[in-house]
């Protein structure tokens, strides 16, 4: 079976050596040495002043909303993984959906302006498939309307905008280290910010609000990364250059393969952007053709994802009044092609050949 994604697996001996040290320390969680080291390594990698490791990318979003004390309405994208929206609802805020740009699939700054009300306190945008949002325009809107900005950078590991890592944008930027991501720690995530005050809040929120073993500075939760996950992160970070180069080559090869087909993908502008090429989406003429193709692929032992589907403004539990024509259309017609470290060229050729049998 060719799957949509597969975790990168480092040499088992390297990971075992790290785990052996954890057993020697007998320190498995609660801010152990590997968590502390990985925080420093990633802060340096992203070139961010403050970084907090957490259990996953979803709790990272929830803590970001909590740390910035957002209430009322948060303007967000309908085109993202469900965690972007569910985090808003979980924190008792109301998502308002601004439609997306058809050429990037990121939230459209012009549509953000239309959704601002006296109840709006923040913007939560996603760098879709790892490609950066229009940071400058979103920043202008936020300043003019005194709004906080959170970027869901779950896909954006190592993407840079004008030489600056995407983890540096907004009041807070979050990232996921789930096993299917370019860089992973099995499960995990991180929150980056520029403010010491926000960082201090995040540190309290991550650990039950503890200010000492027996005192508390407010409401918190258990969002700590454990040592075993941090050990996987530290091991995988040793291979990040190889991982990124392999993904780039695979992405470019797909782009070459679809040139003589009816398949369409995004035509990203590369000016001043170092794009990590984390995902390769393709778009079909209709949902009916997509579904027919999926069934055909399954018969040929190829499992793809409707990623992202559905458009999040259509989720029943958000009770949204927001119409998002672009997102609703794209989400019905998109699939992401298989991309993972040990995917072979012959597998990529087979995938495209199989899709062409239908399209």
C-alpha positions in Angstrom: 0.0 0.0 0.0 1.2 3.5 -0.9 -0.1 5.7 1.8 -0.7 9.5 1.9 2.1 9.9 4.4 4.5 7.9 6.6 6.7 9.0 9.5 10.4 9.5 9.1 12.2 6.8 11.0 15.7 7.6 12.2 18.3 4.8 12.7 16.9 2.8 15.6 20.3 2.6 17.3 20.5 6.4 17.6 17.1 6.6 19.2 17.9 3.7 21.5 21.0 5.4 22.7 19.0 8.4 23.6 16.3 6.4 25.3 19.0 4.5 27.3 20.1 7.9 28.7 16.5 8.6 29.8 16.4 5.3 31.6 19.8 6.1 33.2 18.4 9.5 34.4 15.1 7.9 35.4 13.5 11.2 34.3 10.6 10.6 31.9 8.6 13.9 32.1 8.3 17.2 34.0 10.7 19.4 32.1 13.5 16.8 31.7 16.9 17.5 30.1 15.9 16.3 26.6 12.8 18.6 26.6 15.0 21.5 27.7 17.7 20.8 25.1 15.2 20.4 22.3 13.5 23.7 23.2 16.9 25.4 22.9 17.8 23.6 19.6 14.5 24.5 18.0 14.5 28.1 19.3 17.9 28.4 17.6 16.7 26.6 14.4 13.7 29.0 14.1 15.7 32.0 15.4 12.9 32.8 17.8 13.4 34.5 21.2 11.0 32.3 23.1 9.8 28.7 22.5 7.7 26.4 24.6 7.3 22.6 23.8 3.9 21.1 24.4 2.2 17.7 23.9 0.8 18.4 20.4 -0.1 21.1 17.9 -3.8 21.3 19.0 -3.0 22.1 22.6 -0.5 24.7 21.3 -3.3 26.6 19.6 -5.5 26.3 22.7 -2.7 27.7 24.9 -2.1 30.5 22.4 -5.7 31.6 22.6 -5.6 31.4 26.4 -2.3 33.2 26.7 -3.4 36.1 24.6 -6.7 36.3 26.5 -8.9 36.2 23.4 -12.6 36.3 23.9 -15.6 36.7 21.7 -15.0 36.3 17.9 -11.8 35.1 16.3 -11.5 35.4 12.5 -10.1 32.3 11.0 -9.7 30.3 7.8 -12.2 27.7 6.6 -9.4 25.8 4.8 -7.3 24.0 7.4 -7.3 20.9 9.5 -10.2 20.8 12.0 -7.9 21.5 15.0 -7.6 25.2 13.9 -11.4 25.7 14.3 -12.0 23.2 17.2 -9.3 25.0 19.3 -11.3 28.3 19.0 -14.6 26.6 20.0 -12.9 24.6 22.8 -11.7 27.9 24.3 -15.3 29.2 24.3 -14.7 31.7 21.4 -16.7 32.0 18.2 -15.0 31.4 14.9 -15.8 33.8 12.1 -14.7 32.5 8.7 -13.0 34.6 6.1 -12.7 33.0 2.6 -9.3 32.1 1.1 -7.1 33.2 -1.8 -7.5 30.8 -4.7 -3.8 31.1 -5.7 -2.4 30.2 -2.2 -5.5 28.7 -0.3 -4.4 30.9 2.6 -6.9 33.3 4.3 -7.7 36.3 2.2 -6.8 39.6 4.0 -9.6 41.4 2.1 -12.1 39.0 3.4 -10.7 39.4 7.0 -11.7 43.1 6.9 -15.3 42.2 6.0 -15.6 40.0 9.1 -14.4 42.4 11.8 -17.0 43.5 14.4 -16.9 45.0 17.8 -16.7 41.4 19.1 -13.5 40.5 17.2 -10.4 40.0 19.4 -8.1 38.1 17.2 -7.1 36.4 13.9 -6.1 32.8 13.6 -4.6 32.1 10.2 -3.0 28.9 8.8 0.1 28.7 6.6 -1.6 26.2 4.3 0.6 23.3 3.1 3.5 25.2 4.6 3.2 28.2 2.3 3.2 31.5 4.2 0.2 33.8 4.6 0.3 37.4 3.5 1.9 38.5 6.7 2.3 42.2 6.0 -1.4 42.7 5.1 -2.6 40.7 8.0 -0.3 42.7 10.3 -1.7 46.0 9.0 -5.2 44.9 9.6 -4.4 43.7 13.2 -2.7 47.0 14.1 -5.5 49.1 12.6 -8.1 47.2 14.6 -6.1 46.3 17.7 -6.3 42.6 17.2 -4.0 39.8 18.2 -2.7 37.4 15.6 -1.9 33.7 15.9 -0.4 31.6 13.0 -1.1 27.9 12.8 2.2 26.9 11.3 1.6 23.2 11.6 2.9 22.6 8.1 5.5 25.3 8.0 8.6 23.7 9.5 11.6 25.5 7.9 9.6 27.7 5.6 11.1 31.2 5.4 9.6 34.5 4.3 12.2 37.1 3.2 14.8 35.1 5.1 12.7 35.0 8.3 11.4 31.7 9.6 7.6 31.6 9.6 7.6 30.8 13.4 8.5 34.5 13.9 5.2 36.0 12.7 2.2 37.1 14.6 1.9 37.6 18.4 2.2 33.8 18.6 3.0 31.1 16.1 2.3 27.4 16.7 3.6 24.2 15.1 2.9 20.5 15.1 5.4 17.7 15.5 3.0 14.9 14.8 4.5 11.8 13.3 3.2 12.6 9.7 5.0 16.0 9.6 8.3 16.9 8.0 9.9 17.0 11.4 8.3 15.0 14.2 8.6 13.9 17.8 6.0 11.2 17.4 3.5 13.5 19.1 4.3 17.1 20.0 4.2 20.8 19.2 5.6 24.1 20.0 4.6 27.7 20.6 6.8 30.6 19.7 6.4 34.3 20.7 8.4 37.5 21.0 7.0 38.7 24.3 8.5 37.7 27.7 5.1 38.3 29.4 3.4 36.0 26.9 6.2 33.4 27.3 5.7 33.5 31.1 2.0 32.9 30.7 2.6 30.0 28.4 5.0 28.4 30.9 2.3 28.6 33.6 -0.4 27.4 31.4 1.7 24.4 30.3 2.2 23.1 33.8 -1.0 23.5 35.8 -0.2 27.1 36.7 2.7 26.0 39.1 4.9 28.9 40.3 6.5 26.4 42.8 5.8 22.9 43.9 3.1 24.1 46.2 2.0 27.5 44.7 0.0 28.4 41.7 -0.2 31.6 39.6 -3.5 30.8 37.9 -5.4 28.2 35.9 -3.2 25.8 33.9 -3.3 22.4 32.3 -0.9 19.5 31.7 0.5 20.3 28.3 4.1 19.1 28.9 6.1 17.2 26.3 7.7 14.0 27.7 11.3 12.9 27.5 10.6 10.1 25.0 9.0 12.4 22.5 11.8 15.0 23.0 14.4 12.3 22.4 12.7 11.4 19.1 12.7 15.1 18.2 16.4 15.5 19.0 17.3 12.4 17.0 15.2 13.5 14.0 16.7 17.0 14.0 20.0 15.5 13.1 18.5 14.5 9.7 16.5 17.6 8.9 18.7 18.8 6.0 18.4 15.4 4.4 14.6 15.3 5.1 14.0 18.7 3.5 16.2 18.0 0.5 14.4 14.7 -0.2 11.0 16.3 0.1 12.0 19.1 -2.3 13.2 16.5 -4.9 9.9 14.5 -4.5 7.8 17.6 -4.8 9.7 18.8 -7.9 9.4 15.3 -9.5 5.6 15.3 -9.1 5.5 18.8 -10.6 7.4 17.4 -13.6 5.1 14.4 -13.9 1.9 16.3 -14.1 3.0 18.7 -16.9 1.5 16.5 -19.7 -1.7 15.7 -17.8 -5.0 17.5 -16.9 -4.0 17.6 -13.3 -3.7 21.0 -11.7 -1.7 22.1 -8.6 -0.9 25.4 -7.0 1.5 27.8 -8.9 3.3 29.2 -5.9 5.3 32.4 -6.2 8.8 31.8 -5.0 9.9 35.5 -4.7 11.5 36.0 -1.3 10.0 32.7 0.0 11.9 29.6 0.9 9.1 27.0 0.8 9.4 23.6 2.5 7.2 21.9 -0.1 5.6 19.8 2.6 2.5 18.8 0.6 1.5 18.4 -3.0 -2.2 19.1 -3.6 -4.0 18.3 -6.9 -7.4 19.6 -7.9 -10.1 17.8 -9.9 -12.8 19.2 -12.2 -15.5 18.1 -9.8 -16.1 16.2 -6.5 -17.6 13.3 -8.5 -14.4 12.9 -10.5 -12.4 13.0 -7.2 -14.5 10.3 -5.6 -14.3 8.1 -8.6 -10.5 8.6 -8.6 -10.2 7.7 -4.9 -12.1 4.4 -5.4 -9.9 3.6 -8.4 -6.7 4.3 -6.4 -7.9 2.2 -3.5 -8.2 -0.8 -5.8 -4.6 -0.2 -6.9 -3.5 0.0 -3.2 -2.9 3.7 -3.1 -4.5 5.6 -0.2 -4.8 9.4 -0.5 -6.4 12.0 1.7 -9.0 14.6 1.1 -6.9 17.2 2.8 -8.5 19.6 3.6 -12.2 18.5 3.7 -14.7 19.7 4.5 -14.6 23.4 4.5 -14.6 24.2 8.2 -17.4 26.8 8.1 -19.7 23.9 7.2 -19.1 22.0 10.5 -22.3 21.5 12.3 -21.0 22.5 15.7 -19.8 26.0 14.7 -23.3 27.1 13.4 -21.6 29.4 11.0 -23.3 32.1 9.0 -20.2 32.7 6.9 -20.3 31.7 3.2 -16.9 30.8 1.8 -17.3 30.1 -1.9 -13.6 29.5 -2.7 -12.9 27.2 0.3 -16.2 25.3 -0.2 -15.4 24.6 -3.8 -11.7 23.8 -3.4 -12.2 21.4 -0.4 -14.6 19.3 -2.5 -12.0 18.9 -5.3 -8.6 18.5 -3.6 -6.4 15.5 -2.8 -2.8 15.5 -1.5 -0.4 13.1 -3.2 1.8 10.7 -1.2 4.9 12.4 0.2 7.2 10.8 2.7 10.9 10.2 3.1 11.3 6.8 1.6 8.8 7.2 -1.2 10.5 6.1 -4.4 10.3 7.7 -7.9 8.7 4.6 -9.3 6.0 4.9 -6.7 5.4 8.5 -7.7 5.2 7.5 -11.4 2.7 4.7 -10.5 0.5 7.2 -8.6 0.3 9.6 -11.4 -0.2 6.9 -14.0 -3.1 5.5 -12.0 -4.8 8.8 -11.6 -4.4 9.5 -15.3 -6.4 6.3 -16.0 -9.4 8.2 -14.6 -8.7 11.8 -15.4 
